[in-house]
Amino acid sequence: MLTLALLLAGPAAGLRAEATAAAPVAEAAKAAGENAAPLVTEYAPTMFHIGPLPVTNSMIFGWIAVITLCVFVRLATRKMNEVPSGLQNLLEAMIEGWDNLSSVILEPKVSRWVFPVAVTFFFFALTSNLLGLLPGVGSIGFGPAAEKGTAFSSLPFAIEHAERPLLRPATADANMTVVMAAIFLVMSFVWALRYNGPLGLIKHVFGVKVEANKWVYPLLFLMFLFVGLMETLSIVFVRPLALAVRLYGNIFAGESLLAMMMTTKPFIVGLAISLPFYFFELFVAVVQAFVFAMLTLAFVGTLCSHSDEEHSH
């Protein structure tokens, strides 16, 4: 189950290299005396290189999320009991819940294909979202020295707000969510071809899905051909984009909102106004992980199902 999560943390590296080019823009803006750069930048800063491979703070965080998942599963399954309790009970409850939900949405054989991927998306996104709310994530790092007179002004690194934070939630980096959506896109085609066959998939997308006599059939064929083209656009572009942008947008917006509130002076005021939103972000972290996995099941269900009309033929 965790194999896919391990893969998610690596392939995004190539996509992130382009994002680092945006860093000089923020530096130039400040040098020119313009408005300061946003507290949370769209790009993930590069922390170091492994040969030609740039390693960003979100990549490091993704590895930490995967390791955390592995440790959690190991602790939960170290001593399996027939009557589960503690972490084993929590893990089994989540797995069984998703298994039941998958079985309701998808046919049994399709559920067996999709369930491992969907539940891995859920656990990885949930772990990344929740770990991203830990104190220090997105704030401790390297950047301008703290203002004189503050509790952190003597430290060699920034702790109130860092231009290059040591850690950034993986799901707050668009490259990671795009990779997750790309994996979904590839696997959905694999499952659709396996379920329908090449010709069956074409018929499923473009075929006339209602009974009609031979005189009306040509008009219906043209209409469903247009509908099929729109469906193809949705399958190839709209659905993956919706998955990637929904998860990234919500987590990135939450990071930006909390960073803005926590930098409000004095510190106690910033802390007071940010606490309600912090608990709201806990809710968002769980909901967005659930939505990503749920949409994975729902989108596959539209490709791997037979309508009543197809059964009747």
N, C-alpha and C positions, 0 to 999 in steps of 0.2 A: 504493500500500500504506500509505503514511504518512498519507493523508487522514483515515482514521478515528481515528488516534492524535491528530491535531490537534484533532479534534472532541471527543475525550474530555476534554481539558484545560479546555474552556470551559463546556459545559452544566452542570457540577457546581456552578458558582458560585451559582446560585439555591438549591440545596439546602443549601449551606454557611451561608447567612445565618442559618438557624435555630440552627445549632450554636453560634454566637457568644454566644447568650443564656446558655449554661452558664458563661461566664467569671465573671460576678458571683457565682455560687454558690461557686466556689473562693475568691474574694476574701472573701466573707462568712464562710466557714468559718474562714479564717485570722484574720480580724479578731476572731472570737469565741473564738479561742484553741483551736480544735479541731485535729484532725490535719491535717498539711500536705497540700496537693493532690498527686495522683500526679505522678511525674516526666514521664510522657507522658500528656497528657489525651486524652479521647475526641474532643473537638472540635478543629478546626484554627483557631488564633487568626487574627483579621483583622489584616493588616499595614498596609493602607491602602485607600482607596476610589478607584474611578474613577467619578465621578458617584455614582449610587446603588448601584453594584455593589461589594460588599465583595470584596477580593482577599485570600485566605488564603495562609499559607505553603505549604500543599500545592498550591494552584493554581500558585504560582510554580515549585514543584518540578516539577509536571507539564509546564509550558512548557519547563523546562530539559531534562527527559527527552526531549521531542519534538525539541528542537533538537539534542540529542546524537545521537539516532537519525538525523536528517537529515544531520548532519556525517559520521557513520559510513558511511551509505549512499553519500554523495557521495565520500568518500575511497576506498571499496571499488570504486566503479564509474567512477572518474575515468579510468582507463586500463585498459580491458577487454582481457584477453589470452585467446587461445584455450586456453592452458594456464594456469589460474588459479594465483595464488600470493598469499601474504600475506592482507590483508583481503578481497580478492576471493574467495579460496579459502574463507575462513571464512564469508562471507556466502552464497556459493553452496551450501556444504555444509549450512548450516542451512535454506535455502530448499528445496533438493532433498530433505532429510530430511523436512520437513513435507509436501512435495508427495507423496512416496511414502506417508507415513503416512495422509494424507488420502485417497489413492486406494485404500488398503486398506480403510478404514472406510466410505467413501461410494462411491456410484455415480459414474462419471466426470463426468456433467453436474452432479451435485450438488456434487462436489468442486470443480469450477470456480467455483461460486457461493460456497461456504463458505470455501475455502482462503484468499483474501485477508484476510477478516475474522479468521479464527482465527489466522493467522500475525501479523497486526498486534497482536492482543491479546497474543500471546506476546512480541513484541519490546518493546512498550510496558511490559508488566508486568515483564519481565526487566530492562530498562534502569532503570526506577524502583526496583526492588528492589535492584539492585546499587549504583546511585548512592546509595541511602539508607544504605549501609554505609560511605560515605566519612567520614573523620574530620571533625567539625564539624557534620555534618548532625544536627539535633535537639539539639545542645548549645550552639552559638554563637548568641547572640541577645540579647534584652533581658529583663531581670528583676532580681531582687535582686542586690546587689553580692556578690562572693565573700567568703568569710570572711577576717578579718584574719589576716595571717601566711601566706597562700597566695601562690603565684606570680602569681595573677591578681587580687589584691585591689585593685590600683591602676587596673584597666581600667574605663572608663565603661559597659561592657556585660558581661553574664555569659558565661562561656566554659566553666565546669565544668558548669553546669546552668542553663538559661534557662527562665523561665516562658513566654516568647514566642520560640521559636527562629525564626531567619530562614528555615530550610528544614525541611520535614517530608515524608517520602516520600509520594508521591501515593497509593500503594496502602495506606498506613497510615491513610488517611482513608476512612471508610465511604462518604462521598458519591461518591468516585471509583469505587469498586468497584460501588456500586449503579448508577451511570450505565453502566458497562461491561456489567453484567448486563441493564440495560434495553435497551441496544442489541442485545444477543444476543436478548432476548425478541422485540423487534419484527422483527428480521431472520429469526428462526426461523419466525415466522408467514408472512412474505413468501415464504420458500423453500418452506414446507410447502404454501401455497396454489398456488404456481407449479408444484410437483411433482404434487400430488394433485388440484388443483381444489377449489372449495368443497365440493361434494357428496362428492368422493373423500376429502377430509380428515375429514369427519364420519363416513363409513363406516370410515375407517382407525382412528379413535379409538373409535367406539361400535359398529362392526359386529361380527357374530358371526364369529369367525375359525377356526371348525372346521366340518367337514361334519356335518350332523345331519338326521334325518328330520323330517317336519312335526309329529310329536307332541312331540318333545323341543325343537324350535326355540324355542317361546315361553319355556320356562324358561331356555334358553341366552341368549335375547335379553335377558331381565331381568338375568341375571348379567353379561353384557357391557355392558349399559347402566350398571350400578353400577361396573364396572371402568372404563368410559369416563369417568364422572364423577370417579373417583379420578385417572385419567390427566390429565384436564383441570386438576384442582387441581395436579397435579405440574408440568404444562407451564407454567401461568400463574404459579404462586407458588413451589413447592418448588425447581424447578431454578434459576431466577434467584437465589433466596435462597441456595441452596447455593453458587453461583458467587461471589456477593458476599461472603458471610460467610467462606467458606473462605480466600479471598485476603486479605481485610482482617484476619481474626482471626489468621492466622499471622504476617503482617508486623507488625501492631500489637503482638502478644505478644513478638515478637523485639525490637522497638524498646524496649518496656518493660523486658524482661529485661536487655538490654545497658545501658540507662540506669541501672538499679538497681545493676548490678555496677560500672559505671564511677564511680559516686559513692561507692563504698565507700572509707573512710579507713583507712590512708594510700593515696595514689594508686597507688603501686607494687603494693599488694595488689589493688586493684580491677582494675588492668590485667592482672595475672597470672591472676586467676580468670575474667576476661572473654574472654581470648584463645581458649580452646577453643570457647566458645559463639559467638565471632565467626566462626570457620571453619565452625561448624555452620550459622550464619545464611546464609553464602554458599551452602551446599548447599540450604537452604530457599528462598532467593531464586530459584534456578534451577528447583527442583522445583515450586514454587507457580505460576510462570509457565507451566511445561509443563502442569501439571494444569488450569489455567484454559482453555488453548487445546484441550487434549485433550478435556475435558468438552464444550466447544463442538461439536467434531466428533461426539462420541458422542451428545449430546442431539439434534442435528439428524438424525443417522442413524436415530433411532427414529421421526422424523416423515416422513422422505423415503426410505421403503423399502417394498417390497411383500413380504408373506409368501408362503410357498409355497401357502397356501390361496387367497390372492387371485389368484395366477397360475393355479391350477387352475380357478378359476371363470371 
